[in-house]
Amino acid sequence: MSRARETPQPEMLRPALLPGLLSAIAAVIGIFLIGSDLYFAVRLLLSILACIIAVFAVQGRAWWWLPVLGAIVVLWNPVAPFEFAGPLWSAAHILAAGALLAVGLFLKVPERP
């Protein structure tokens, strides 16, 4: 009986889980802060965490997440903000929270030796 030599599979990590959870929480809280002075902090937090998650997506070679993350970075950019309001913008917050949470849950990056 011959045994095939098994190649060890690299351990898979979920490095975007914590930033995904934090950004989803920030997006939901941001719904209630639209129009206030604290909304700048929500925009800043969402765009920075989306950039961090995008780096993890590149490391995990999950290119399909980059357009979603890029849209979040652009739309919630605090430097050159888009002044959206109303129920559609609140719905966009919920969609962004869902997308960021999905990326955090499903993105896997191989552990480096």
C-alpha atoms as one frame of an Amber mdcrd trajectory, in Angstrom:
protein
   0.000   0.000   0.000   1.533   3.287  -0.998   0.728   6.440   0.773   0.469
   9.574  -1.253   2.524  12.360   0.159   0.141  14.928   1.535   1.049  18.547
   1.154   0.108  20.566   4.195  -2.603  23.111   3.527  -1.941  26.590   4.874
  -4.011  27.674   7.824  -6.741  30.109   6.773  -7.295  33.270   8.806 -10.180
  35.744   8.870  -8.335  39.038   9.386 -11.256  41.162   8.167 -13.693  39.847
  10.774 -13.030  42.472  13.462 -12.848  45.462  11.062 -15.992  44.138   9.356
 -17.879  43.936  12.620 -16.705  47.368  13.766 -17.566  49.012  10.465 -21.002
  47.355  10.358 -21.726  48.678  13.848 -20.486  52.129  12.819 -22.685  52.091
   9.705 -25.795  51.264  11.734 -24.984  53.895  14.360 -24.320  56.362  11.541
 -27.975  56.183  10.515 -28.894  57.969  13.732 -26.081  60.519  13.434 -26.793
  61.775   9.909 -26.774  65.560  10.034 -24.952  65.851  13.352 -21.365  66.859
  14.004 -20.438  63.291  14.980 -21.320  62.065  11.484 -17.846  63.155  10.331
 -16.344  60.548  12.688 -18.659  57.869  11.268 -17.587  58.738   7.722 -13.942
  58.672   8.721 -14.257  55.345  10.513 -16.176  53.683   7.685 -13.773  54.798
   4.978 -10.647  53.824   6.946 -12.004  50.414   7.916 -13.149  49.768   4.336
  -9.592  50.549   3.155  -8.170  48.138   5.734 -10.593  45.418   4.652  -9.663
  46.088   1.003  -6.014  45.379   1.843  -7.068  42.050   3.353  -9.140  41.309
   0.234  -6.070  41.852  -1.932  -4.014  39.579   0.338  -6.685  36.892   0.145
  -7.006  37.383  -3.635 -10.713  38.036  -3.290 -10.838  40.662  -6.024 -14.641
  40.597  -6.299 -14.949  42.475  -2.990 -12.872  45.442  -4.178 -15.636  47.266
  -6.134 -17.949  47.079  -3.106 -15.252  48.285  -0.735 -14.157  50.995  -3.171
 -17.717  52.292  -3.398 -17.919  52.459   0.404 -14.606  54.328   0.568 -15.756
  56.862  -2.029 -19.314  57.390  -0.783 -18.370  57.750   2.888 -15.217  59.769
   2.200 -14.992  62.538   4.821 -12.501  64.670   2.862 -14.724  65.296  -0.161
 -18.133  64.221   1.174 -21.262  63.604  -0.796 -24.137  65.261   1.039 -26.800
  62.594   0.852 -29.808  62.455   3.160 -33.168  60.818   3.452 -34.395  57.254
   3.500 -32.247  56.153   0.557 -29.081  57.196   2.365 -30.248  55.370   5.487
 -30.850  52.283   3.348 -27.349  52.689   1.920 -26.011  52.541   5.473 -27.801
  49.234   6.033 -26.535  47.842   2.724 -22.988  48.947   3.552 -23.246  47.323
   6.988 -24.387  44.073   5.407 -21.652  44.162   2.789 -18.914  44.912   5.309
 -20.171  42.190   7.614 -20.289  39.708   4.708 -16.728  40.533   3.699 -15.580
  40.101   7.286 -17.275  36.721   7.584 -16.389  35.203   4.216 -12.930  36.593
   3.460 -10.169  34.097   4.202  -6.469  34.811   3.913  -3.826  32.069   4.042
  -1.508  32.320   7.026   2.038  33.215   6.087   4.781  30.982   7.442
